[in-house]
Amino acid sequence: MAKRRVMLTVPGELHSEPIIYNIGQQFNLVITLRQADLTEDRGWVILELEGEDKDIEAGITWAISKGVRVEAVGES
């Protein structure tokens, strides 16, 4: 199993959408929340995604298609 840390920046209009839940469920990924900040107009979250490489890539691609900005985050 692969692991990857990513930062998701979520625009305000998507705050009511279960983005993190859907990534885990639809793409069979284990998600660990590392850090987050949420305001009314935007929010970000750092997640550790664990699963098959192809599923991680598919989950990231899906999130981007929904309007979420996704950036790789180094280990700290």
Order of alpha helices (4+ residues) and beta strands (2+ residues): beta-alpha-beta-beta-alpha-beta
